[in-house]
Amino acid sequence: MGTVVEAPKREAYGSLAEKKPTVVFVLGGPGSGKGTQCANIVEHFGYTHLSAGDLLRAEIKSGSENGYGLTLCCRLHVV
């Protein structure tokens, strides 16, 4: 749950711009089952799951300048 998952059914031809990908946002409070539903969507429809929280935490952990800025925003309750 909560990881970046590469879709197994990805087509090997054509550019992303040509495909006009469908984007689905799954929203809900803590513990509401977002991760479970995203795992089901990946398994059944072959989508790629990107967790905003996981991506932000990874950037902070990387020690990059952007990660430092995110840390400051979190401490100031801006994000």
All heavy atoms as a GROMACS GRO file, in nm:
protein
  579
    1MET      N    1   0.083  -0.118   0.000
    1MET     CA    2   0.000   0.000   0.000
    1MET      C    3   0.088   0.125   0.000
    1MET      O    4   0.191   0.128   0.062
    1MET     CB    5  -0.088   0.000   0.124
    1MET     CG    6  -0.179   0.119   0.130
    1MET     SD    7  -0.298   0.102   0.262
    1MET     CE    8  -0.259   0.250   0.352
    2GLY      N    9   0.046   0.226  -0.074
    2GLY     CA   10   0.116   0.352  -0.071
    2GLY      C   11   0.248   0.354  -0.143
    2GLY      O   12   0.335   0.431  -0.108
    3THR      N   13   0.268   0.269  -0.242
    3THR     CA   14   0.394   0.268  -0.315
    3THR      C   15   0.369   0.304  -0.460
    3THR      O   16   0.257   0.295  -0.510
    3THR     CB   17   0.461   0.130  -0.310
    3THR    OG1   18   0.372   0.035  -0.368
    3THR    CG2   19   0.495   0.091  -0.169
    4VAL      N   20   0.475   0.343  -0.527
    4VAL     CA   21   0.465   0.371  -0.669
    4VAL      C   22   0.474   0.238  -0.741
    4VAL      O   23   0.567   0.162  -0.722
    4VAL     CB   24   0.579   0.464  -0.715
    4VAL    CG1   25   0.571   0.489  -0.863
    4VAL    CG2   26   0.573   0.595  -0.638
    5VAL      N   27   0.376   0.206  -0.820
    5VAL     CA   28   0.367   0.076  -0.885
    5VAL      C   29   0.368   0.094  -1.036
    5VAL      O   30   0.294   0.176  -1.088
    5VAL     CB   31   0.238   0.003  -0.844
    5VAL    CG1   32   0.226  -0.130  -0.915
    5VAL    CG2   33   0.232  -0.015  -0.694
    6GLU      N   34   0.452   0.020  -1.105
    6GLU     CA   35   0.454   0.023  -1.251
    6GLU      C   36   0.349  -0.072  -1.303
    6GLU      O   37   0.343  -0.187  -1.263
    6GLU     CB   38   0.593  -0.018  -1.302
    6GLU     CG   39   0.612   0.004  -1.450
    6GLU     CD   40   0.600   0.151  -1.491
    6GLU    OE1   41   0.635   0.238  -1.411
    6GLU    OE2   42   0.554   0.176  -1.603
    7ALA      N   43   0.264  -0.024  -1.391
    7ALA     CA   44   0.155  -0.106  -1.443
    7ALA      C   45   0.210  -0.219  -1.530
    7ALA      O   46   0.294  -0.196  -1.615
    7ALA     CB   47   0.060  -0.020  -1.526
    8PRO      N   48   0.163  -0.342  -1.510
    8PRO     CA   49   0.214  -0.455  -1.585
    8PRO      C   50   0.164  -0.462  -1.729
    8PRO      O   51   0.224  -0.528  -1.812
    8PRO     CB   52   0.163  -0.576  -1.506
    8PRO     CG   53   0.043  -0.526  -1.436
    8PRO     CD   54   0.068  -0.380  -1.408
    9LYS      N   55   0.055  -0.394  -1.760
    9LYS     CA   56  -0.006  -0.407  -1.892
    9LYS      C   57   0.027  -0.290  -1.985
    9LYS      O   58  -0.046  -0.261  -2.076
    9LYS     CB   59  -0.157  -0.419  -1.878
    9LYS     CG   60  -0.199  -0.538  -1.794
    9LYS     CD   61  -0.347  -0.538  -1.770
    9LYS     CE   62  -0.385  -0.650  -1.676
    9LYS     NZ   63  -0.524  -0.644  -1.636
   10ARG      N   64   0.137  -0.221  -1.962
   10ARG     CA   65   0.174  -0.103  -2.039
   10ARG      C   66   0.208  -0.140  -2.183
   10ARG      O   67   0.277  -0.236  -2.208
   10ARG     CB   68   0.294  -0.037  -1.974
   10ARG     CG   69   0.342   0.083  -2.050
   10ARG     CD   70   0.420   0.171  -1.963
   10ARG     NE   71   0.339   0.196  -1.846
   10ARG     CZ   72   0.324   0.312  -1.790
   10ARG    NH1   73   0.384   0.414  -1.838
   10ARG    NH2   74   0.251   0.327  -1.684
   11GLU      N   75   0.160  -0.061  -2.278
   11GLU     CA   76   0.192  -0.085  -2.418
   11GLU      C   77   0.332  -0.035  -2.448
   11GLU      O   78   0.377   0.065  -2.393
   11GLU     CB   79   0.090  -0.012  -2.507
   11GLU     CG   80  -0.049  -0.068  -2.494
   11GLU     CD   81  -0.150   0.010  -2.576
   11GLU    OE1   82  -0.111   0.097  -2.653
   11GLU    OE2   83  -0.269  -0.019  -2.560
   12ALA      N   84   0.401  -0.100  -2.540
   12ALA     CA   85   0.540  -0.069  -2.568
   12ALA      C   86   0.557   0.028  -2.684
   12ALA      O   87   0.668   0.058  -2.723
   12ALA     CB   88   0.617  -0.199  -2.598
   13TYR      N   89   0.450   0.080  -2.741
   13TYR     CA   90   0.462   0.168  -2.856
   13TYR      C   91   0.383   0.296  -2.834
   13TYR      O   92   0.291   0.302  -2.755
   13TYR     CB   93   0.416   0.098  -2.983
   13TYR     CG   94   0.274   0.047  -2.975
   13TYR    CD1   95   0.167   0.126  -3.013
   13TYR    CD2   96   0.247  -0.080  -2.926
   13TYR    CE1   97   0.038   0.081  -3.004
   13TYR    CE2   98   0.117  -0.126  -2.916
   13TYR     CZ   99   0.013  -0.046  -2.956
   13TYR     OH  100  -0.115  -0.090  -2.946
   14GLY      N  101   0.423   0.403  -2.908
   14GLY     CA  102   0.353   0.530  -2.900
   14GLY      C  103   0.403   0.616  -2.786
   14GLY      O  104   0.449   0.566  -2.685
   15SER      N  105   0.396   0.749  -2.807
   15SER     CA  106   0.441   0.841  -2.703
   15SER      C  107   0.326   0.873  -2.608
   15SER      O  108   0.209   0.855  -2.640
   15SER     CB  109   0.494   0.970  -2.766
   15SER     OG  110   0.386   1.046  -2.815
   16LEU      N  111   0.362   0.924  -2.492
   16LEU     CA  112   0.262   0.960  -2.392
   16LEU      C  113   0.169   1.068  -2.445
   16LEU      O  114   0.048   1.064  -2.423
   16LEU     CB  115   0.331   1.006  -2.264
   16LEU     CG  116   0.244   1.034  -2.144
   16LEU    CD1  117   0.168   0.908  -2.104
   16LEU    CD2  118   0.327   1.081  -2.028
   17ALA      N  119   0.224   1.165  -2.519
   17ALA     CA  120   0.143   1.274  -2.573
   17ALA      C  121   0.040   1.222  -2.673
   17ALA      O  122  -0.071   1.274  -2.681
   17ALA     CB  123   0.233   1.377  -2.639
   18GLU      N  124   0.075   1.119  -2.748
   18GLU     CA  125  -0.017   1.062  -2.847
   18GLU      C  126  -0.130   0.985  -2.781
   18GLU      O  127  -0.240   0.976  -2.836
   18GLU     CB  128   0.057   0.968  -2.942
   18GLU     CG  129   0.157   1.038  -3.031
   18GLU     CD  130   0.246   0.940  -3.105
   18GLU    OE1  131   0.250   0.821  -3.068
   18GLU    OE2  132   0.311   0.983  -3.200
   19LYS      N  133  -0.108   0.930  -2.664
   19LYS     CA  134  -0.205   0.843  -2.598
   19LYS      C  135  -0.312   0.919  -2.519
   19LYS      O  136  -0.417   0.864  -2.492
   19LYS     CB  137  -0.134   0.746  -2.504
   19LYS     CG  138  -0.049   0.647  -2.578
   19LYS     CD  139   0.015   0.551  -2.480
   19LYS     CE  140   0.105   0.455  -2.554
   19LYS     NZ  141   0.164   0.360  -2.466
   20LYS      N  142  -0.286   1.044  -2.481
   20LYS     CA  143  -0.379   1.121  -2.399
   20LYS      C  144  -0.428   1.038  -2.280
   20LYS      O  145  -0.542   0.992  -2.276
   20LYS     CB  146  -0.496   1.170  -2.482
   20LYS     CG  147  -0.455   1.266  -2.591
   20LYS     CD  148  -0.574   1.319  -2.668
   20LYS     CE  149  -0.524   1.410  -2.778
   20LYS     NZ  150  -0.633   1.461  -2.860
   21PRO      N  151  -0.340   1.015  -2.183
   21PRO     CA  152  -0.372   0.925  -2.072
   21PRO      C  153  -0.489   0.972  -1.987
   21PRO      O  154  -0.515   1.090  -1.973
   21PRO     CB  155  -0.243   0.925  -1.990
   21PRO     CG  156  -0.177   1.054  -2.022
   21PRO     CD  157  -0.214   1.085  -2.164
   22THR      N  158  -0.559   0.876  -1.932
   22THR     CA  159  -0.666   0.902  -1.838
   22THR      C  160  -0.605   0.914  -1.698
   22THR      O  161  -0.523   0.831  -1.660
   22THR     CB  162  -0.768   0.786  -1.838
   22THR    OG1  163  -0.821   0.775  -1.969
   22THR    CG2  164  -0.879   0.810  -1.738
   23VAL      N  165  -0.644   1.016  -1.624
   23VAL     CA  166  -0.594   1.036  -1.489
   23VAL      C  167  -0.711   1.020  -1.393
   23VAL      O  168  -0.817   1.079  -1.413
   23VAL     CB  169  -0.530   1.176  -1.473
   23VAL    CG1  170  -0.485   1.198  -1.330
   23VAL    CG2  171  -0.415   1.194  -1.570
   24VAL      N  172  -0.691   0.939  -1.289
   24VAL     CA  173  -0.794   0.915  -1.189
   24VAL      C  174  -0.737   0.957  -1.053
   24VAL      O  175  -0.629   0.913  -1.015
   24VAL     CB  176  -0.833   0.765  -1.184
   24VAL    CG1  177  -0.934   0.739  -1.074
   24VAL    CG2  178  -0.886   0.720  -1.319
   25PHE      N  179  -0.809   1.042  -0.981
   25PHE     CA  180  -0.769   1.081  -0.847
   25PHE      C  181  -0.855   1.004  -0.748
   25PHE      O  182  -0.978   1.001  -0.762
   25PHE     CB  183  -0.790   1.231  -0.825
   25PHE     CG  184  -0.693   1.316  -0.901
   25PHE    CD1  185  -0.724   1.362  -1.028
   25PHE    CD2  186  -0.570   1.350  -0.847
   25PHE    CE1  187  -0.636   1.440  -1.099
   25PHE    CE2  188  -0.480   1.428  -0.918
   25PHE     CZ  189  -0.514   1.473  -1.045
   26VAL      N  190  -0.791   0.942  -0.649
   26VAL     CA  191  -0.863   0.870  -0.544
   26VAL      C  192  -0.842   0.950  -0.416
   26VAL      O  193  -0.730   0.963  -0.368
   26VAL     CB  194  -0.811   0.726  -0.530
   26VAL    CG1  195  -0.883   0.654  -0.418
   26VAL    CG2  196  -0.826   0.651  -0.662
   27LEU      N  197  -0.951   1.003  -0.364
   27LEU     CA  198  -0.944   1.090  -0.246
   27LEU      C  199  -1.019   1.029  -0.129
   27LEU      O  200  -1.118   0.958  -0.148
   27LEU     CB  201  -1.006   1.226  -0.279
   27LEU     CG  202  -0.950   1.299  -0.401
   27LEU    CD1  203  -1.034   1.423  -0.430
   27LEU    CD2  204  -0.806   1.336  -0.378
   28GLY      N  205  -0.972   1.059  -0.009
   28GLY     CA  206  -1.039   1.012   0.111
   28GLY      C  207  -0.954   1.039   0.233
   28GLY      O  208  -0.835   1.067   0.221
   29GLY      N  209  -1.013   1.030   0.346
   29GLY     CA  210  -0.943   1.054   0.472
   29GLY      C  211  -0.850   0.939   0.508
   29GLY      O  212  -0.850   0.834   0.442
   30PRO      N  213  -0.771   0.957   0.612
   30PRO     CA  214  -0.681   0.852   0.658
   30PRO      C  215  -0.758   0.724   0.692
   30PRO      O  216  -0.863   0.729   0.757
   30PRO     CB  217  -0.618   0.911   0.786
   30PRO     CG  218  -0.634   1.059   0.771
   30PRO     CD  219  -0.761   1.079   0.694
   31GLY      N  220  -0.710   0.612   0.642
   31GLY     CA  221  -0.771   0.484   0.672
   31GLY      C  222  -0.898   0.454   0.596
   31GLY      O  223  -0.970   0.360   0.628
   32SER      N  224  -0.927   0.533   0.493
   32SER     CA  225  -1.052   0.514   0.420
   32SER      C  226  -1.044   0.410   0.309
   32SER      O  227  -1.144   0.380   0.245
   32SER     CB  228  -1.100   0.648   0.362
   32SER     OG  229  -1.007   0.696   0.267
   33GLY      N  230  -0.924   0.358   0.283
   33GLY     CA  231  -0.909   0.254   0.182
   33GLY      C  232  -0.857   0.302   0.047
   33GLY      O  233  -0.869   0.231  -0.053
   34LYS      N  234  -0.796   0.421   0.043
   34LYS     CA  235  -0.741   0.472  -0.083
   34LYS      C  236  -0.637   0.378  -0.140
   34LYS      O  237  -0.639   0.345  -0.260
   34LYS     CB  238  -0.678   0.610  -0.063
   34LYS     CG  239  -0.774   0.717  -0.018
   34LYS     CD  240  -0.703   0.850   0.005
   34LYS     CE  241  -0.596   0.844   0.112
   34LYS     NZ  242  -0.642   0.826   0.248
   35GLY      N  243  -0.546   0.332  -0.056
   35GLY     CA  244  -0.440   0.242  -0.102
   35GLY      C  245  -0.495   0.110  -0.153
   35GLY      O  246  -0.449   0.057  -0.254
   36THR      N  247  -0.594   0.058  -0.084
   36THR     CA  248  -0.657  -0.067  -0.126
   36THR      C  249  -0.725  -0.050  -0.261
   36THR      O  250  -0.710  -0.134  -0.351
   36THR     CB  251  -0.762  -0.111  -0.021
   36THR    OG1  252  -0.695  -0.131   0.103
   36THR    CG2  253  -0.831  -0.239  -0.064
   37GLN      N  254  -0.798   0.058  -0.277
   37GLN     CA  255  -0.867   0.082  -0.404
   37GLN      C  256  -0.767   0.106  -0.517
   37GLN      O  257  -0.788   0.058  -0.630
   37GLN     CB  258  -0.964   0.200  -0.392
   37GLN     CG  259  -1.082   0.171  -0.302
   37GLN     CD  260  -1.157   0.044  -0.343
   37GLN    OE1  261  -1.183   0.021  -0.459
   37GLN    NE2  262  -1.188  -0.039  -0.245
   38CYS      N  263  -0.659   0.176  -0.489
   38CYS     CA  264  -0.557   0.199  -0.592
   38CYS      C  265  -0.491   0.068  -0.633
   38CYS      O  266  -0.466   0.046  -0.752
   38CYS     CB  267  -0.452   0.298  -0.542
   38CYS     SG  268  -0.515   0.467  -0.533
   39ALA      N  269  -0.465  -0.020  -0.538
   39ALA     CA  270  -0.408  -0.151  -0.571
   39ALA      C  271  -0.504  -0.230  -0.660
   39ALA      O  272  -0.462  -0.296  -0.756
   39ALA     CB  273  -0.377  -0.229  -0.443
   40ASN      N  274  -0.634  -0.221  -0.632
   40ASN     CA  275  -0.734  -0.288  -0.715
   40ASN      C  276  -0.738  -0.230  -0.856
   40ASN      O  277  -0.748  -0.303  -0.955
   40ASN     CB  278  -0.873  -0.279  -0.652
   40ASN     CG  279  -0.887  -0.363  -0.528
   40ASN    OD1  280  -0.817  -0.464  -0.512
   40ASN    ND2  281  -0.974  -0.322  -0.438
   41ILE      N  282  -0.729  -0.098  -0.866
   41ILE     CA  283  -0.729  -0.032  -0.997
   41ILE      C  284  -0.607  -0.074  -1.078
   41ILE      O  285  -0.616  -0.102  -1.198
   41ILE     CB  286  -0.737   0.121  -0.980
   41ILE    CG1  287  -0.875   0.161  -0.926
   41ILE    CG2  288  -0.708   0.192  -1.111
   41ILE    CD1  289  -0.885   0.306  -0.880
   42VAL      N  290  -0.491  -0.079  -1.015
   42VAL     CA  291  -0.369  -0.123  -1.083
   42VAL      C  292  -0.384  -0.266  -1.132
   42VAL      O  293  -0.353  -0.297  -1.248
   42VAL     CB  294  -0.246  -0.111  -0.989
   42VAL    CG1  295  -0.125  -0.183  -1.047
   42VAL    CG2  296  -0.213   0.036  -0.964
   43GLU      N  297  -0.432  -0.353  -1.045
   43GLU     CA  298  -0.445  -0.495  -1.080
   43GLU      C  299  -0.547  -0.519  -1.192
   43GLU      O  300  -0.521  -0.594  -1.285
   43GLU     CB  301  -0.487  -0.575  -0.956
   43GLU     CG  302  -0.499  -0.724  -0.981
   43GLU     CD  303  -0.542  -0.801  -0.857
   43GLU    OE1  304  -0.530  -0.748  -0.746
   43GLU    OE2  305  -0.590  -0.914  -0.874
   44HIS      N  306  -0.661  -0.454  -1.183
   44HIS     CA  307  -0.770  -0.484  -1.276
   44HIS      C  308  -0.767  -0.403  -1.405
   44HIS      O  309  -0.817  -0.449  -1.507
   44HIS     CB  310  -0.905  -0.465  -1.207
   44HIS     CG  311  -0.928  -0.562  -1.097
   44HIS    ND1  312  -0.954  -0.696  -1.118
   44HIS    CD2  313  -0.925  -0.545  -0.962
   44HIS    CE1  314  -0.967  -0.758  -1.002
   44HIS    NE2  315  -0.951  -0.669  -0.905
   45PHE      N  316  -0.709  -0.282  -1.400
   45PHE     CA  317  -0.712  -0.195  -1.518
   45PHE      C  318  -0.575  -0.160  -1.573
   45PHE      O  319  -0.565  -0.095  -1.676
   45PHE     CB  320  -0.789  -0.066  -1.486
   45PHE     CG  321  -0.931  -0.092  -1.445
   45PHE    CD1  322  -0.969  -0.082  -1.312
   45PHE    CD2  323  -1.027  -0.128  -1.538
   45PHE    CE1  324  -1.100  -0.106  -1.272
   45PHE    CE2  325  -1.158  -0.153  -1.500
   45PHE     CZ  326  -1.194  -0.143  -1.367
   46GLY      N  327  -0.467  -0.199  -1.501
   46GLY     CA  328  -0.332  -0.176  -1.551
   46GLY      C  329  -0.283  -0.033  -1.539
   46GLY      O  330  -0.190   0.006  -1.608
   47TYR      N  331  -0.346   0.048  -1.454
   47TYR     CA  332  -0.301   0.185  -1.435
   47TYR      C  333  -0.170   0.187  -1.356
   47TYR      O  334  -0.132   0.089  -1.294
   47TYR     CB  335  -0.406   0.265  -1.358
   47TYR     CG  336  -0.523   0.313  -1.441
   47TYR    CD1  337  -0.585   0.231  -1.534
   47TYR    CD2  338  -0.573   0.441  -1.425
   47TYR    CE1  339  -0.693   0.274  -1.608
   47TYR    CE2  340  -0.682   0.485  -1.498
   47TYR     CZ  341  -0.740   0.401  -1.590
   47TYR     OH  342  -0.846   0.446  -1.662
   48THR      N  343  -0.105   0.302  -1.354
   48THR     CA  344   0.013   0.325  -1.272
   48THR      C  345  -0.030   0.405  -1.150
   48THR      O  346  -0.102   0.505  -1.163
   48THR     CB  347   0.120   0.404  -1.351
   48THR    OG1  348   0.158   0.326  -1.462
   48THR    CG2  349   0.240   0.433  -1.264
   49HIS      N  350   0.012   0.362  -1.032
   49HIS     CA  351  -0.027   0.429  -0.907
   49HIS      C  352   0.086   0.520  -0.861
   49HIS      O  353   0.198   0.475  -0.841
   49HIS     CB  354  -0.057   0.324  -0.800
   49HIS     CG  355  -0.086   0.383  -0.666
   49HIS    ND1  356  -0.046   0.324  -0.550
   49HIS    CD2  357  -0.151   0.495  -0.628
   49HIS    CE1  358  -0.084   0.396  -0.446
   49HIS    NE2  359  -0.150   0.501  -0.493
   50LEU      N  360   0.056   0.647  -0.844
   50LEU     CA  361   0.150   0.743  -0.788
   50LEU      C  362   0.089   0.800  -0.661
   50LEU      O  363  -0.015   0.865  -0.665
   50LEU     CB  364   0.178   0.858  -0.887
   50LEU     CG  365   0.236   0.816  -1.021
   50LEU    CD1  366   0.241   0.936  -1.114
   50LEU    CD2  367   0.372   0.755  -1.003
   51SER      N  368   0.152   0.775  -0.549
   51SER     CA  369   0.103   0.825  -0.420
   51SER      C  370   0.171   0.959  -0.391
   51SER      O  371   0.294   0.965  -0.376
   51SER     CB  372   0.137   0.725  -0.310
   51SER     OG  373   0.118   0.784  -0.183
   52ALA      N  374   0.092   1.065  -0.384
   52ALA     CA  375   0.147   1.198  -0.359
   52ALA      C  376   0.224   1.201  -0.226
   52ALA      O  377   0.334   1.256  -0.218
   52ALA     CB  378   0.036   1.303  -0.357
   53GLY      N  379   0.168   1.140  -0.123
   53GLY     CA  380   0.236   1.137   0.007
   53GLY      C  381   0.370   1.066   0.001
   53GLY      O  382   0.470   1.114   0.054
   54ASP      N  383   0.373   0.950  -0.066
   54ASP     CA  384   0.498   0.875  -0.079
   54ASP      C  385   0.602   0.954  -0.159
   54ASP      O  386   0.720   0.954  -0.126
   54ASP     CB  387   0.474   0.740  -0.146
   54ASP     CG  388   0.403   0.642  -0.056
   54ASP    OD1  389   0.393   0.669   0.066
   54ASP    OD2  390   0.358   0.539  -0.107
   55LEU      N  391   0.558   1.021  -0.266
   55LEU     CA  392   0.650   1.100  -0.347
   55LEU      C  393   0.706   1.217  -0.267
   55LEU      O  394   0.828   1.246  -0.274
   55LEU     CB  395   0.580   1.150  -0.473
   55LEU     CG  396   0.540   1.042  -0.573
   55LEU    CD1  397   0.451   1.101  -0.682
   55LEU    CD2  398   0.662   0.977  -0.634
   56LEU      N  399   0.623   1.284  -0.189
   56LEU     CA  400   0.671   1.395  -0.106
   56LEU      C  401   0.767   1.347   0.002
   56LEU      O  402   0.873   1.408   0.025
   56LEU     CB  403   0.553   1.469  -0.042
   56LEU     CG  404   0.465   1.549  -0.138
   56LEU    CD1  405   0.339   1.597  -0.066
   56LEU    CD2  406   0.541   1.666  -0.196
   57ARG      N  407   0.734   1.237   0.068
   57ARG     CA  408   0.824   1.182   0.171
   57ARG      C  409   0.958   1.140   0.112
   57ARG      O  410   1.064   1.162   0.172
   57ARG     CB  411   0.758   1.066   0.244
   57ARG     CG  412   0.651   1.110   0.345
   57ARG     CD  413   0.596   0.994   0.425
   57ARG     NE  414   0.509   0.909   0.346
   57ARG     CZ  415   0.381   0.934   0.323
   57ARG    NH1  416   0.325   1.042   0.373
   57ARG    NH2  417   0.308   0.851   0.250
   58ALA      N  418   0.957   1.082  -0.007
   58ALA     CA  419   1.082   1.041  -0.073
   58ALA      C  420   1.167   1.162  -0.107
   58ALA      O  421   1.291   1.159  -0.094
   58ALA     CB  422   1.051   0.960  -0.199
   59GLU      N  423   1.104   1.269  -0.152
   59GLU     CA  424   1.178   1.391  -0.185
   59GLU      C  425   1.241   1.451  -0.060
   59GLU      O  426   1.357   1.493  -0.062
   59GLU     CB  427   1.086   1.493  -0.253
   59GLU     CG  428   1.158   1.613  -0.308
   59GLU     CD  429   1.255   1.580  -0.420
   59GLU    OE1  430   1.229   1.487  -0.498
   59GLU    OE2  431   1.358   1.650  -0.430
   60ILE      N  432   1.166   1.454   0.050
   60ILE     CA  433   1.221   1.505   0.176
   60ILE      C  434   1.339   1.419   0.220
   60ILE      O  435   1.445   1.470   0.259
   60ILE     CB  436   1.111   1.509   0.284
   60ILE    CG1  437   1.009   1.619   0.251
   60ILE    CG2  438   1.171   1.529   0.423
   60ILE    CD1  439   0.884   1.616   0.335
   61LYS      N  440   1.323   1.287   0.212
   61LYS     CA  441   1.429   1.195   0.255
   61LYS      C  442   1.554   1.205   0.169
   61LYS      O  443   1.664   1.179   0.216
   61LYS     CB  444   1.374   1.051   0.253
   61LYS     CG  445   1.466   0.950   0.316
   61LYS     CD  446   1.401   0.812   0.319
   61LYS     CE  447   1.495   0.712   0.382
   61LYS     NZ  448   1.434   0.578   0.386
   62SER      N  449   1.540   1.247   0.044
   62SER     CA  450   1.654   1.255  -0.048
   62SER      C  451   1.755   1.362  -0.007
   62SER      O  452   1.869   1.357  -0.048
   62SER     CB  453   1.605   1.284  -0.191
   62SER     OG  454   1.569   1.421  -0.206
   63GLY      N  455   1.710   1.459   0.073
   63GLY     CA  456   1.801   1.565   0.116
   63GLY      C  457   1.821   1.673   0.011
   63GLY      O  458   1.909   1.758   0.026
   64SER      N  459   1.740   1.673  -0.092
   64SER     CA  460   1.753   1.773  -0.199
   64SER      C  461   1.707   1.910  -0.150
   64SER      O  462   1.646   1.924  -0.043
   64SER     CB  463   1.669   1.732  -0.320
   64SER     OG  464   1.531   1.745  -0.291
   65GLU      N  465   1.734   2.012  -0.231
   65GLU     CA  466   1.689   2.146  -0.199
   65GLU      C  467   1.536   2.152  -0.193
   65GLU      O  468   1.479   2.215  -0.104
   65GLU     CB  469   1.741   2.244  -0.304
   65GLU     CG  470   1.714   2.389  -0.272
   65GLU     CD  471   1.776   2.484  -0.371
   65GLU    OE1  472   1.876   2.447  -0.435
   65GLU    OE2  473   1.723   2.596  -0.385
   66ASN      N  474   1.472   2.084  -0.287
   66ASN     CA  475   1.325   2.078  -0.284
   66ASN      C  476   1.276   2.007  -0.159
   66ASN      O  477   1.176   2.047  -0.099
   66ASN     CB  478   1.271   2.006  -0.408
   66ASN     CG  479   1.282   2.090  -0.532
   66ASN    OD1  480   1.283   2.212  -0.527
   66ASN    ND2  481   1.289   2.023  -0.646
   67GLY      N  482   1.344   1.900  -0.120
   67GLY     CA  483   1.307   1.828   0.001
   67GLY      C  484   1.320   1.915   0.125
   67GLY      O  485   1.234   1.910   0.214
   68TYR      N  486   1.425   1.996   0.128
   68TYR     CA  487   1.443   2.088   0.241
   68TYR      C  488   1.328   2.190   0.245
   68TYR      O  489   1.273   2.219   0.351
   68TYR     CB  490   1.578   2.160   0.230
   68TYR     CG  491   1.602   2.259   0.341
   68TYR    CD1  492   1.626   2.216   0.471
   68TYR    CD2  493   1.597   2.396   0.316
   68TYR    CE1  494   1.647   2.307   0.574
   68TYR    CE2  495   1.618   2.487   0.417
   68TYR     CZ  496   1.642   2.443   0.545
   68TYR     OH  497   1.662   2.533   0.646
   69GLY      N  498   1.290   2.241   0.127
   69GLY     CA  499   1.179   2.335   0.120
   69GLY      C  500   1.048   2.272   0.166
   69GLY      O  501   0.969   2.335   0.236
   70LEU      N  502   1.027   2.147   0.130
   70LEU     CA  503   0.907   2.076   0.175
   70LEU      C  504   0.907   2.058   0.326
   70LEU      O  505   0.803   2.071   0.392
   70LEU     CB  506   0.897   1.940   0.106
   70LEU     CG  507   0.858   1.942  -0.040
   70LEU    CD1  508   0.882   1.806  -0.104
   70LEU    CD2  509   0.714   1.984  -0.056
   71THR      N  510   1.025   2.029   0.381
   71THR     CA  511   1.037   2.014   0.526
   71THR      C  512   0.996   2.143   0.596
   71THR      O  513   0.921   2.141   0.694
   71THR     CB  514   1.181   1.976   0.566
   71THR    OG1  515   1.215   1.853   0.503
   71THR    CG2  516   1.197   1.961   0.715
   72LEU      N  517   1.045   2.257   0.545
   72LEU     CA  518   1.010   2.385   0.604
   72LEU      C  519   0.859   2.411   0.593
   72LEU      O  520   0.796   2.456   0.688
   72LEU     CB  521   1.086   2.498   0.535
   72LEU     CG  522   1.237   2.503   0.560
   72LEU    CD1  523   1.300   2.616   0.481
   72LEU    CD2  524   1.267   2.517   0.708
   73CYS      N  525   0.802   2.380   0.477
   73CYS     CA  526   0.658   2.401   0.458
   73CYS      C  527   0.577   2.315   0.556
   73CYS      O  528   0.477   2.361   0.612
   73CYS     CB  529   0.618   2.366   0.314
   73CYS     SG  530   0.674   2.488   0.193
   74CYS      N  531   0.620   2.191   0.575
   74CYS     CA  532   0.549   2.102   0.668
   74CYS      C  533   0.559   2.153   0.810
   74CYS      O  534   0.461   2.150   0.885
   74CYS     CB  535   0.605   1.960   0.658
   74CYS     SG  536   0.562   1.876   0.505
   75ARG      N  537   0.677   2.201   0.847
   75ARG     CA  538   0.694   2.251   0.984
   75ARG      C  539   0.612   2.377   1.008
   75ARG      O  540   0.567   2.403   1.120
   75ARG     CB  541   0.842   2.277   1.012
   75ARG     CG  542   0.919   2.150   1.028
   75ARG     CD  543   1.062   2.173   1.067
   75ARG     NE  544   1.130   2.047   1.078
   75ARG     CZ  545   1.262   2.034   1.076
   75ARG    NH1  546   1.339   2.140   1.064
   75ARG    NH2  547   1.315   1.915   1.086
   76LEU      N  548   0.593   2.457   0.903
   76LEU     CA  549   0.515   2.580   0.915
   76LEU      C  550   0.367   2.556   0.886
   76LEU      O  551   0.288   2.647   0.883
   76LEU     CB  552   0.569   2.686   0.820
   76LEU     CG  553   0.712   2.734   0.847
   76LEU    CD1  554   0.760   2.825   0.736
   76LEU    CD2  555   0.720   2.806   0.981
   77HIS      N  556   0.332   2.428   0.860
   77HIS     CA  557   0.194   2.388   0.829
   77HIS      C  558   0.139   2.460   0.707
   77HIS      O  559   0.022   2.496   0.701
   77HIS     CB  560   0.102   2.409   0.949
   77HIS     CG  561   0.148   2.337   1.071
   77HIS    ND1  562   0.135   2.200   1.084
   77HIS    CD2  563   0.210   2.380   1.183
   77HIS    CE1  564   0.186   2.164   1.201
   77HIS    NE2  565   0.232   2.271   1.263
   78VAL      N  566   0.228   2.478   0.607
   78VAL     CA  567   0.188   2.542   0.481
   78VAL      C  568   0.133   2.437   0.384
   78VAL      O  569   0.046   2.467   0.304
   78VAL     CB  570   0.306   2.619   0.418
   78VAL    CG1  571   0.269   2.677   0.284
   78VAL    CG2  572   0.355   2.727   0.512
   79VAL      N  573   0.183   2.315   0.393
   79VAL     CA  574   0.139   2.208   0.303
   79VAL      C  575   0.043   2.119   0.378
   79VAL      O  576   0.060   2.086   0.489
   79VAL     CB  577   0.259   2.124   0.252
   79VAL    CG1  578   0.211   2.004   0.173
   79VAL    CG2  579   0.350   2.210   0.168
   0.00000   0.00000   0.00000
